[in-house]
Amino acid sequence: MGDKAHAHPGAAGRARAADHPTSVRNVVLVGPSGSGKTTLVEALALTAGAVNRAGRVEDGGTVSDYDAIEHRQQRSVQLSLVPVEWDGIKINLLDTPGYADFVGELRAGLRAADAALFVVSASDGVDGSTRVVWDECAAVGMPRAIIVTHLEAARADFTEMTRVCAEAFGGDDPDAVLPLYLPLHGPEGPDGHAPVTGLIGLLTQKLFDYSSGEREEHEPDPDRLPLIEEARARLIEGIIAESEDETLMDRYLGGEPCDVKTLIEDLEKAVARGAFFPVLAAAPAAEGARRGLGTVELLGLITGGFPTPPEHGTPRVTSIDGTPRELDPCDPDAPLVAEVVKTSSDPYVGRISLVRLFSGTLRADQTVHVSGHGLADRGHEDHDVDERIGALSTPFGKQQRPVSHVIAGDLACVAKLGRAETGDTLSAKDDPLLMEPWEMPDPLLPLAIRAHSKPDEDKLSQGLARLVAEDPTMRLEHNQDTHQVVLWCLGEAHADVALERLRSRYGVQVDVVPHRVPLRETFGGRASGRGRHVKQSGGHGQFAICEIDVEPLPGGSGIEFVDRVVGGAVPRQFIPSVEKGVRAQAAKGVAAGHPLIDVRVTLRDGKAHSVDSSDAAFQTAGALALREAAADARINLLEPVAAVSVLVGDDYVGPVMSDLSGRRGRVLGTEQSAGGRTLVRAEVPEIEIGRYSVDLRALSHGTARFSRRYVRHEPMPAQVAERVREEAVGS
């Protein structure tokens, strides 16, 4: 696999359009921020000949020429594609952000890929969020390998990191996570640290020396071989067990030597099946060097051990009406099925859609059907339109290299699809299909905004529409109760990027304002009111008098209007007018401007004039009567309460429950979940969980997640209500 010799590919290292699905590998890089994913991508591109020693592509720019926001924030905030070629195989490297706020980009990368490289830093170890993603990959059987970086760090220990990875990722079978190579160290430096200068292959027992800046293969010194025997024997046993090669197992247990070629073939099978997870080491090339340590071995693993697109299968596909459709996996001659995994905007080209083809062939200037369904709750309306494909290209940094067509299994960029959004399906216009969307996290951090000026107000709607079209993990809400525009985001960094993109891409400046939850009002006891609307100003006057009683009702009752008028004191035709006026005033509120709910309003008496009474007059009188009743009554504020479910590791259950109680929450119970986790269920006032997504991440070190749903409004404690009223007056 990685032990094969490789000539420098030169021009062949420039990725082209694939000619067959089996000549493609789609690999996503996963790991926490700072683990070295982007640096590893650059090192692989250098080794594959896609960039020169300065890290530049032939037509200008570098592989790391990404979004300007990434340069300012000094971290990846979006999914990026870097295609390279190795041994005649096109490898689409999908670099994902490591910060939790951009997990939507990570999920898109997982959808587009057929295998995953988990990048872990030898100086930082394995964090909880990386374990969560590993479990997600395990649930769908995605093949995985582990790359240990930052071996140059002072306290880096590859053997210890291998043990940590086996403990974190191996579950009940730690022998499924084993190294393929052991690092070789050079002389100790002044700081006492011995740098890694090469690798020794445990299967072939070959030494690969990178100390000269090139990769040189040698036979190891005989005195080194006993040092690797234990690791080699354990690796062979793990490969045989996970590949389920019973014949080889019998021979091995019988003491027969194992052929290296057979072992490599079994290794490739076990990796492709998602049953064995090799650990490798990698480091960027030293200055002036052409290859980074371990990059040749890693490229060999990708091309030889990771599955081809046809082997990975296709997500569920249906017709537009929901009828299941069976398609041959990754057949270039089958009906077209592609998915938009990322949408971005370029100031010169316009909208660019990164698509993964699961079936068929996509050609430039082809007319396709664009289907988007299932994200209406996030501001994405269902749509079915035909659009013409613009230019097709493969990206590399800021460059776009034109291609005439793209086949099933490959990825490419499509220009100027005006209606296509992230998650949409592209299919033949005469055979429209729909792919089941991938799971996306719920945005639970509200960001209330308003236009900074009148010119910004004119552009705000279009800018927000483009923003949510690019990012399905963002939800746009126009709250009818609070009259606020709210962007629901995954975290503070996600919100910062949204604001920056509004400003820099779409020229919209906005102000962030405090987010308000939709409060309600209700009567705390019985009250009566008299509405008198009598005016005479020449011509027809206005005359309407009504008397009402108001009493509170149980939660969820709404507004109940009862007619108890006798003797025609209020003519029958004006009773609906009184009700209309009462309901209109209830919608506006009677104390702090919040809608009034859960009361019964009884019209018991009134007066009318044969000439001056009218519908409008009695509407006004009804509103005045409700206001007068409220003036003499105790008005309670009601706050929305959410049902909150928190899935958290067992170690953090206590702190989570304590924190929920501190937010005036009522813990309803706990349920044991798989993987050493517990589901905590509680009811918490929404005013207390505005920033819960941020606080929970800090409390659980990024390992917990939660969901929320509105259940009801209930009375707010007096001291809290008083504070809310004071804040309303102050604003």
Number of C-alpha atoms within 10 A of each C-alpha: 20 21 22 10 13 14 8 15 16 14 13 18 23 20 24 18 20 21 16 18 24 18 18 27 26 28 25 28 29 28 28 23 19 19 24 23 28 21 18 22 23 22 28 30 28 27 31 30 25 29 28 16 18 11 17 19 20 12 9 11 16 19 26 19 14 18 15 11 17 15 13 8 11 10 15 22 26 23 24 24 24 21 27 26 29 26 17 14 24 27 24 23 23 26 26 29 26 26 20 21 21 24 22 25 25 27 21 23 28 25 18 26 24 26 29 24 23 24 28 27 23 26 19 15 17 22 15 16 20 22 17 16 18 19 15 14 17 15 9 9 16 22 24 29 25 24 28 25 25 22 20 15 15 14 11 20 16 23 13 12 20 23 16 17 22 21 16 18 22 17 13 9 14 18 19 24 27 26 26 23 28 21 25 16 14 13 11 10 9 7 7 9 16 17 19 22 18 22 26 24 20 23 21 18 20 18 23 26 21 23 17 13 17 17 23 13 17 12 11 14 9 8 7 11 15 10 10 15 13 11 17 23 13 14 23 22 17 22 30 21 19 21 24 15 15 11 9 21 19 12 12 15 10 9 9 11 10 14 11 13 12 12 20 20 15 22 28 22 22 26 27 26 21 22 23 27 31 22 25 25 28 25 23 23 24 15 10 11 17 24 26 23 29 28 26 25 23 23 23 20 20 27 24 22 26 28 25 22 26 19 15 20 15 19 13 13 19 17 13 16 9 12 10 13 12 9 19 15 20 28 21 21 12 15 19 27 28 29 28 26 26 27 25 18 18 12 8 6 10 13 20 24 25 24 24 26 29 31 26 23 22 26 17 18 14 14 18 24 23 27 24 24 18 14 15 12 10 19 17 19 13 12 15 17 14 19 19 16 18 17 22 24 23 23 20 24 19 15 16 14 17 16 16 12 18 26 27 29 33 31 29 27 25 22 22 18 20 13 17 27 28 24 28 27 30 29 27 19 16 11 13 23 26 27 26 16 19 13 10 16 18 19 22 23 22 24 24 20 18 16 18 14 12 9 12 18 15 12 16 20 14 12 19 22 13 19 24 21 24 23 22 24 24 26 25 22 18 13 14 9 15 14 11 19 21 21 25 21 26 24 23 16 16 22 19 14 16 19 22 17 20 20 15 12 15 19 15 24 21 19 11 13 13 10 16 17 17 18 22 24 27 29 23 17 14 16 20 21 23 22 24 21 20 16 13 10 7 6 7 11 15 21 23 27 25 28 22 28 19 23 17 19 18 9 15 12 12 14 19 17 19 15 16 10 19 11 7 11 14 23 16 11 10 19 20 15 20 30 22 20 24 25 23 17 22 22 18 14 20 22 18 17 16 20 22 27 25 19 25 20 22 19 25 16 19 21 16 21 15 8 10 16 22 18 18 17 24 32 26 25 27 32 26 23 28 27 22 17 22 22 15 12 17 15 17 20 27 23 21 19 22 22 20 24 20 21 22 22 20 14 12 17 20 9 13 20 20 12 16 22 15 12 17 14 22 17 18 12 11 16 10 12 13 8 11 10 19 20 21 21 22 20 22 24 23 24 18 16 21 17 14 19 23 17 15 22 17 12 15 19 13 20 21 24 17 19 16 19 12 14 13 14 21 19 18 19 13 11 9 11 16 13 11 15 15 11 10 11 9 7 6
